[in-house]
């Protein structure tokens, strides 16, 4: 019997939504589709169980197919000598970028490199800078660190044109996360343009100012709140470049984004796609020619758990997948034991290899924007764009990102969203595997490196309500 011929003669019914709905309702035995299968994001965006293909949905690809993202390893060890050994091993074992996280940084989570030029030079000893993406994670001494890095490059006589850098300067992220600024908002806004003009004149490529959404995400923001805050920061950066008398058509490529990706795969994919669309829209309304968004994605701190930390490997793998499919230019995966302290070499290796398997074996970079046309992803992307644009307009109406933070208005909205989410977990409406359900009978000891945790400084000329990076398990009281 020719199976192919027999199958070719079978007529299958044409699939359509009505047929699917009839079968689904029969299976649900009287329960409504909305009650059983429809869910909502933290922003109240409806997620239907099935949507028809959207052939009109598309984005300009950030990269051509076959060009993988930059595999970034986090460098946050307070011991510069140990950090340098980690860095050299990471590069030898496949990492193509480094994220230098200094003490006092919003995303340091209690550790971090010593904030000094000497520590920076020590950590980057023997690192092939011309072949390695270097990003300075946003922190209170970002502008000083930029000077340290430029001086180091000069001493090594490296051609700036060969470099791929991100200086990670974001005053709003620092203000929101530390609750303080070293000077008044007016003084800050007056001091930034000369510094920008100076760095712009050096001709060093890469991101100078960054809109860091991780600060808001890890404090409890919804996806739209994180996107809206990033967009407001990017608008503030454009104004700074304008005040520095720099042509915005040339300045916009020097503005980048840092965002979080979490275990909600489809929402994270849509969030990164929405960010790219929102940046394009902001440039359009500012009459600036299109410039693709440069996006660094880091797996979420707030989703990590202390109980059963191995489950964090699965969460981070999903988040890494979402960041890659969503179009991130660089990705950093937090080691699975980071909720317990400074990760060991084994935890760092797992984090690094999560990306390497995704790129080298799963070939996630083979197709540009693979979710384009998916009814669900396109609907989520568009809905997030609308909600985020509303949040952006709200922040702008409050005087911009710094003024909104100074008055505590953005923080209040984020805390309200966080408290609602925490309430859902406490009520059992949402679950965390290994923490609220399926807990281990006994936890195994978790190995970490010895590291002194240093408190953030509290002095400053201007203060605002602080946005703290808090994990969900901490908030619901179910950590081990």
N, C-alpha and C positions, 0 to 999 in steps of 0.2 A: 504494500500500500504506500502510495506517495503522500506522506503526511503534509508536505507543503501544498500539494494540489487540493487535498481535502480541506485544509484550513482556509485556503483561498476561496473555496466555494461557500464557506459559512458566512452568513450575513449577521454581523453584530449590530445591535441597536445603536443609533447615534447617541452619544453621551450628551446630556444637557443638565442644567441645574434643576429643572422640574423633576426629571427622573431621579436624580440623586436625592432631592428633598423628599420625594415619596418613599424611597427606600429607607432614608434616615429616620423619617417619622415612624415608619413601621417598626424599625429596630428599637426606637425609644419608647414604644408602647404607651403612647399618650402624653409623654413628657414633651414640653415645648422645645423647639430647636434653640431658642434664645437662652432658656434656662440651662440646657444641657451642654451646648456647644459654643455659645458666643462668650467671649471674654473681653476684658478691657485693660488697657495699659494704665499706668499710674496717672496719665494725663486725661483719662476718660475716653481714649480713642477706642472705638469698637473694633474688635478683631473677629471677623466671621470665619466659620470653619472652612468655607470654600468660596473662592472668587474666580470669575472668568479671567482669562489671559488679557492683559492690557498691552496691545501691540504698539501703543504710542509712547509708552514709558521708556525713557533712555537718558543716559548721562554721558557727557564727554568723558571717555576713560582717562583716568589719571595716568595710567601707564599702558604701553602696548602689551599685548599678550606675550608671555614668555619673559617678562621683566619682573623678577620677584621683588617683594618688599625688602626693606632693610631689617635684618634680624638683630635687634638691639638687646644688649645685656645691661642690666641695672648694676651700677657700681656705687655702693653705699656703705662700704666697710670703714669704720672710723680709723682703722689701722692702715695707713697708706702703703706700707710694704706688703701686707697681706692682700690689699686691694690690687696692687700692681701684679702680683702673682695670679690673682683671679682673672684680671684683664687679659694677660698674655695667654692664659689657658683658653679663655673664651674665644679669642680671635683664632687661635690655633685649631680650635674644635668647631669652627663654622660661623661664629658671630661676625657680623659685618658692621656693627655699630655699637656704641657705648653711650649710656645715659649716666652722666655724672651727677649724683644726688648728694648735695652738701648738707651738713647738719643745719637744722633750722628750716629746711625746705618743707613746703606744705605736704609733699609726698614722700618725706623721709621716714615717717612712721616711727620716730624715736631714734633712728641711727643717722648715718650720713658721714661723708668725708669731712675732715677738718676744713673749714672755710679759709684757706690760705693759698697764696701763689705757690708756696713750697710744696704743699700737699698735691696740688694739681700737677706740678712738674714731676713729682715722684711717681704718681699714679700712671702718668702717660709715658714714662720712661720705656724706650724700645718699642712703643706702639707705632705701627706704620700709619701715621696720620693722613698721608695722602691717599690711603686706601680704606680708611675707616671713618664712618660717619660718627661725629662727635656732637652730642647735645648736652648742654648745661641745663639741668633741671631747674625750673624756676625757684628762686630763693631770695631772701632779703639782700644778699650781696651780689645779685645777678650782674649789675653794671660793673662792679669791681671785678668779678670773675671774667667778664668779657675782656677787660683790659689784661687780666692775667693770661688768658688764652692767646690773645693777639700778640702779647710780648713773647710768649713761648714759641709761637709760630715764627716770629721774627728771628729768635735766637737759633732756631733749627733751619732757617733759610728755606722754608717751604713755600712753593709757588701757591699763592692764594687761589688761583684759578683751578687748582686740582683738589680743592677742599670741599667737603660737604659738612656744613656746620649748622647748629641751631643754638643761639645764645639764650633762649628761654627767658626773655625779659617780659614780665607781666605784672605791673604794679597792682592791678585789681586782684589777682590771685593771691598776691602777698598780703594785701590789705584784708581781704576776706578771711584768709586762713590763719593769719597771726593776730588779727584784730588791731593792727597798729601800722602806722607809717612813720618813718623817721622825720618827715617834714610835712608841712601842710599840703593839702591837695593843690592849692594854687602854686606853691613853691615847686612841687613835683612836676606839675604841668609846664612850668616855666623852665625847669632844668633839663627836661628830657630832649627837647628839640636840638639844642647844641650838641648833646651827646650823639643823637641820631645822625646829625649832619657830619660829625667826626667819623663815625663808623662807616657811614655811607661813602665818604670820600676815600676810605681805605680800599674799597673795591673788593671786599671779601664776600664771596657768594654765600647764600644760605639764609636761614630765618634769623632775623634780629629780634623782632617782637613776636610774642606768642600769646594766643588766647587760650588759656588753660582751663578746660572744663572739668578736669578731674577733681579740683577743689570743691566744686559744687556737687558733683556726683557723689563723692565720698562723704559729703556732709548730709546727703539724703535727697538731693534734687531729683525731680522727674527728668525724663529725657528732654522734654520741651524746655524746661527751666535751664538745663545744662546748655542746650543749643542756644537759647535766647541770651544767656549770660556770655557765652563765647562770642556771639555776634555783636553784642554790645561792646565787648572788649576790643574786637577787631575794628569796630567803628571808631572807638577812642584812639586806637593805634593809627588809623588813617588820619585823624585830626592832628596827631602829634607829628606825623610826617609832613602834613600840610604846613604846620607851624614852623617846621624846620626848613621850609621852602624847597622841599623835594617833590619832584613831579610824581604824582601818585601812580601813573602808569608804570614807572620804574620802581616805586616803593612797594606796591602791593605784593610782588613776589617775595618780599622780605618779611611778610606777615604769615605766620603759621598757626596751627591749631594742635592742641593736645587734648585727647578725649579718652573716656573710659569705655571699655567693652565688657559686658558681663555675660552671665550664663543664659540670658534670654536671647537666644540666637537671632531670631527674626527681627526683634525690636532693635538689637544692636546693629544688625546689617542696615536696617532702615535709618537708624540714627546717623551713621556715617554717610549714607547716601544723601540724607537730608542736609547734612552739614555742607556737602559739596554744592548742592543746589542753592542753599541759603547764601553762601559766599558769592556765588555767581549773581544772585539777585541783588545783594548789597552793592557789588561793584557796578551793576547795571544802573541802580537808582542814583549812584554817585557819579555816573557818566564816566566810568573808568573801564577801559577795554578789558575783556575777560582774562583772568589769570587763574589757573587751576589751584584749588586749595591744597596746601601741603599739610598732611595730617599724620600726627604721631598718635598711635593708640596704645594704651596700657591696659592690661586686664584689671578688673575692678578690685579695689581693696575692700570695699564694703561687703562684697559677696563672700570673702574668704572666711573660713570658720576655724576655730581653735579645736573643736571636737572633731575627731576622725579626719585629720588634715589631708589624708590621701584623697578624699573626695574633692579637694581643691584642684587636684590634677585634672579631673574631669571637667570641672567648671572652667578652668583656664583654657583647656583644649577647645571647648565650645566657644569661649570668648575670642580666642585666637582665630578660629575659623571665621567667626562673624566679622572680625576686624579685617581679615584678608579679603573676604568676599565683598565687604563693604567698600573696599578701595583704600585702605590705609597705606601710606608710603613707608612707614616704619612701625614696628610692633615690638613692645616689650611685655614679656610674660612674668608676672610676679611669681617667685618660687612658692611652692605649696605650703611651706612651713613658716612663711613670713609672719603669720599671726602669732607665732611663738617667740620670735626674735630674729636675730641675724642669721640668714640661711647658710647652711654648709655647702661645700662643693657639690655634694650629691643633689641637693635640692636645686641648686643653680643649673646643674647639668640637665635635670629633667625639664626645667623651664626653657632652656636653650633648645633642647632636642624636640620639644613640642613644636616649635616653629620649623625646625629643620625637616621634620617628618612631613609637616603640612606643605612645605614648599617643594622638597625634593622627592617625596614619595606620593603624596596626595595630589600634587600639581595644582594647588589652589590658584596659582598665578597664571594658569594656562589660558584662561578666558578673562577678558576685561569686562567687569560688571556683569557677572553671570546671572544675577537675579533680575536683570532688566527684563521687563515684560511680565514678570510674575504678578498676577492680580493682587495677591496679598501684600507683597513687598512694595509694589508701587502705591497701593492705597495707604499703607503705613507711612511710606516716605512722604507722600503729599500731605497726609494729616499731620505728621510731625512738623512739616514745614509751616503749616498754617498756625499750629499752636505755638511753635517757637517764635514765629514772626510776631505774634501777639505779645509774647513775653519780652521780646526785644523792644517793641514799641512801649511797653510798660516801663522798662528800665530807662529808656530814652526820655520818657515823659517825667521821670523822677530826677532828671538832671544828668543822666549818664551813669555808667557802671560804678564809678568811684563815689558819686553823690548818693546813689541808691544804697550802696554798702554802708556809707557813713551814717545814713539815717536808719539803717537796719531794715529797710523795706524788702529787699531781695531775700535777706536772711529769714524774715518772717514767713515768706511764702515757701521757702525751702523747708523750714522746720515744720510747717503745717503738713506738707507732703510727706515728710519723714515720719511724723507722728501717726498719720493715717496708715502708712505702710506697716509700721510697727504694730499698730492695733490689729491689723489683718493677720499678722503672724501670731500674735498672742491669742487671737480668737480661733486659731486653727484654720482660717480660710486660706492661708498660704503656708507652705512647708519648706523645711530645709533638711535634705537627706543627711543623716548622720548627726543631726543636731536636734531637731524637733521630732523627727520620725526615724526609725531604724537606727537607733543609737547603739553603739558598741557597749557590751557589758562592762568592759574596762578599757581604758585608754592606754596605749603604749607610750613610753617616754619618747619625747621628740628632741632630736639632737639639733642644737644651734651653736653658733660661735659666740664666744665671750665678747661682749661689747657694752661699753658704758653708754647708757641713754642719758642724753643731756636735755634739760628743759629749754624751751624757747625763751628768748628775752621778752620782757614785757614792757620795756620802756618805749616811748614814742611820742611824737608831737600830736598825732591824731589817733583816736581810737574808735573802734566800731565793734558791734557784736561779733564774736569769733565763730567762724564755721569750722567745726572740728570734724576730722576724718574718723568716722565711727562705723565699725562693722555691724551688720544686722544682728549677729549672734550676741554682740555686746549689748545692744539696745533691748533685745527681748529677754536678756538674762539667761540664755541657754548655752553659754560657752562652757567648756570644761574647765 
